Amino acid sequence: MTKTMHDDTIMYQDKNVNIKTVYTIEYIDNKKDFERIDTHPAAWELYKTIKTESFQDAISKYITLYSRQYSNENELYHVYDVKMFENTLLNDETIREKCITNIFNFNGILNNHAGIIERNIQELNKTIETVSNELNTVYAFLDKYNGMKEYKKYKEELKNN
């Protein structure tokens, strides 16, 4: 076994056998194409694709695209449909394909990401509170020493430049 160029992939290597796993993410981010899926003779041609051999990259991209399905339809990055496939290739021929359609297959990964996001939110809230307190102190100082008028004048100058 050898480690591939992707830190998250360990593969069996034999010079006579070429076996690898490729992850394909297919998605539609165009409303017109999405509405044509049921009537298009080759609907898969309407999908944009991303291919990677890195499971970590695949999951990251899939979760990002999956979450965009729940954004407002008018938003620039809205996604109407997304699918992920895991393909095992033997000598460049697909010998196994698995479709991953439900993000809840990744509960462990999602919980880990949710924990990281929660910690980041807590840190941001602390930073906001610290900066807000400091700003209130600066405003109190300016008010006490009659600097508020000059501060407002300075802000207007910045706005006009």
Secondary structure in CASP SS format (residue, H / E / C, confidence):
PFRMAT SS
TARGET T0000
AUTHOR 0000-0000-0000
METHOD secondary structure of the structure
MODEL  1
M C 1.00
T E 1.00
K E 1.00
T C 1.00
M C 1.00
H C 1.00
D C 1.00
D C 1.00
T C 1.00
I E 1.00
M E 1.00
Y C 1.00
Q C 1.00
D E 1.00
K C 1.00
N C 1.00
V E 1.00
N C 1.00
I E 1.00
K E 1.00
T E 1.00
V E 1.00
Y E 1.00
T E 1.00
I E 1.00
E E 1.00
Y E 1.00
I E 1.00
D C 1.00
N C 1.00
K H 1.00
K H 1.00
D H 1.00
F H 1.00
E H 1.00
R H 1.00
I C 1.00
D C 1.00
T C 1.00
H C 1.00
P C 1.00
A C 1.00
A H 1.00
W H 1.00
E H 1.00
L H 1.00
Y C 1.00
K E 1.00
T E 1.00
I E 1.00
K E 1.00
T E 1.00
E C 1.00
S C 1.00
F H 1.00
Q H 1.00
D H 1.00
A H 1.00
I H 1.00
S H 1.00
K H 1.00
Y H 1.00
I H 1.00
T H 1.00
L H 1.00
Y H 1.00
S H 1.00
R H 1.00
Q C 1.00
Y C 1.00
S C 1.00
N C 1.00
E C 1.00
N C 1.00
E C 1.00
L C 1.00
Y C 1.00
H C 1.00
V C 1.00
Y C 1.00
D E 1.00
V E 1.00
K E 1.00
M E 1.00
F E 1.00
E E 1.00
N E 1.00
T E 1.00
L E 1.00
L E 1.00
N C 1.00
D C 1.00
E E 1.00
T E 1.00
I E 1.00
R E 1.00
E E 1.00
K E 1.00
C E 1.00
I E 1.00
T C 1.00
N C 1.00
I H 1.00
F H 1.00
N H 1.00
F H 1.00
N H 1.00
G H 1.00
I H 1.00
L H 1.00
N H 1.00
N H 1.00
H H 1.00
A H 1.00
G H 1.00
I H 1.00
I H 1.00
E H 1.00
R H 1.00
N H 1.00
I H 1.00
Q H 1.00
E H 1.00
L H 1.00
N H 1.00
K H 1.00
T H 1.00
I H 1.00
E H 1.00
T H 1.00
V H 1.00
S H 1.00
N H 1.00
E H 1.00
L H 1.00
N H 1.00
T H 1.00
V H 1.00
Y H 1.00
A H 1.00
F H 1.00
L H 1.00
D H 1.00
K H 1.00
Y C 1.00
N C 1.00
G C 1.00
M H 1.00
K H 1.00
E H 1.00
Y H 1.00
K H 1.00
K H 1.00
Y H 1.00
K H 1.00
E H 1.00
E H 1.00
L H 1.00
K H 1.00
N H 1.00
N C 1.00
END
